[in-house]
């Protein structure tokens, strides 16, 4: 089908074939090209959401670890490597 958009080629390796097979019933039996497009768009959205979630979790960990009122055992954290490897 003619389009003004640039086309890309994607190798249908076993992992992609499995993803298409899993998505096909969820996308009402759409053609493979449509499924690949949806997987790419939804995958990018999921990656972006994961990145935001990771950033938020790290921010929360930073706040918790520096809050003097937190329940974190700073001495245990400082010594965790030695305790884990039975050094010292």
GIDAPE-V217347 format. One record per backbone hydrogen bond with DSSP energy under -1.0 kcal/mol. CO is the residue of the C=O (numbers start at 1). NH is the residue of the N-H. E is the energy in kcal/mol with one decimal. If there is no record, write none. Layout:
BEGIN
co = <CO CO>
nh = <NH NH>
e = <E E>
END
This chain:
BEGIN
co = <11 13 14 15 16 17 18 19 20 23 24 27 31 32 33 34 35 36 37 38 39 40 41 42 43 44 45 46 47 48 49 50 51 52 53 54 55 56 57 58 59 60 61 62 67 72 73 74 75 79 80 81 82>
nh = <13 17 18 19 20 21 22 23 24 27 29 30 35 36 37 38 39 40 41 42 43 44 45 46 47 48 49 50 51 52 53 54 55 56 57 58 59 60 61 62 63 64 65 66 70 74 77 78 79 83 84 85 87>
e = <-1.9 -2.8 -2.2 -2.2 -2.8 -2.4 -2.5 -2.3 -2.3 -1.5 -2.9 -1.1 -2.3 -3.0 -2.1 -2.5 -3.0 -2.4 -2.5 -3.0 -2.4 -2.2 -2.1 -2.3 -2.5 -2.3 -2.4 -2.7 -2.1 -2.1 -2.7 -2.8 -2.5 -2.8 -2.5 -2.6 -2.4 -2.5 -2.6 -2.5 -2.4 -2.8 -2.9 -1.2 -2.2 -1.1 -2.2 -2.5 -1.9 -2.7 -2.8 -2.2 -2.6>
END
